[in-house]
Amino acid sequence: MSEERNLIPIILTGIGTIIGTVGVLWYYGYLHFAKPEDALLLSEFTMLKTVPGEDYKISLQPAPQVAQCVDGVLVLFDTEQKGLTGVLINAQKKAVRCMGQETPQKLEQ
């Protein structure tokens, strides 16, 4: 009964399972490896404080990003880089909330 087990097949099976799981998650889009060019820096955005009676100037040309309220959180979609989306956060990594729009609901027919 003091038979020694060969642990190499068990270790290789574990490593293969992890690699296979990561590969399947990546293939189906549940895992994304971000590249530096995919990121939009928060420093690229500035909030203009509106004061009643005070004028401010902005460009007439719209930004390539579009914002939408999803589940009460402001989500930015980039129209130039397909598939680039992100949640707008502040310096403390807290998501910027949005009001006035209902959560998108599934249409029933």
N, C-alpha and C positions, 0 to 999 in steps of 0.2 A: 503494500500500500504506500510505500514511500517513493512512489513514482514521480520523477521530475517532469514538469510540463515545459514544453517549448513555447516561450512567450512571443517569439518573433512573429508568428502568424497573427496573433491577437493584436499586437502593436501595429502591424501593417494593415490589418482590417480597420482599426480605429482611424489611422491616418487617411486611408482610402475613403472611408465614410465621410470624414470631415471635408476632404477635397471634393468629393462628389456632391455633397450637400451645398457647399459654396458655389460650385459650378452650376447646379440646377437653379439655385436662387438667383444667380447673376443672369442666367439665360432667360428666365421668365420675368426679369425686371424688378424683383423684390430686393435686389442688392445692387447698389450703384457705387462705383469707385469714382469719387469726385476728382476732377482735374482742376488746376488753378484757373484755367480759362473759363470754367463753369461758374465761378463765383462772382457775384456782384458785391462789392464792398459797401458797407453801410455808409462809409465816408463819401460815397458818390451821391448820396441823397442828403438834402437839406430841407428842414421844415421852415416855411415862411410863416411867421406869426402874423395873423391878420388883426389889425387894430382899426376899429371903426373910424372912418373919416381920413384914413391914411392910405395913400396910393402905393402900389408896389408893381414892379415890372417883371413879367415873365415872357418867355419865348412863345411865339404863336405855333411853332412846330412842336408836336407832341413827342414825349419820350418813347423809346421803343419798348418800354415795360407797360403792362396793363395790370391793374389791381382788381381783385375780386374778393368779396367776402365769402369765405367758406367756413362753415361751422363757427362763425363768430370771430375768425382770425383773418387778418389781411394777408392774402397770398398774391405774390407778384409773378406774372408770367412774362417772359421775354419773347418778343415777336421776331427778333433777329436770329436767336439761337434756339432752334426747335427743341423742345423738351426741357428747357431750362426754366424751372419754377423754384420759388422759395418763399419762405415765411419772413415777413419783415419783423425784426427784433430790435430791442434797444440795447444799450451798453451792458445791462445786467442779464442779457439773454432771455428777456421776457417778450413774448409775442405781442405785437400790436393788435389790439382788438378792434373790431368794427361794429357799428350799430346801424340801424335803419334798414337792413336787408334781412330777409328771412333766409333760413338755411335752405339750400336747394332740396326740393322734394322730388321723389320719383313719381312721374305721371302715371295715373291709373287709367286704363281705357276699358 
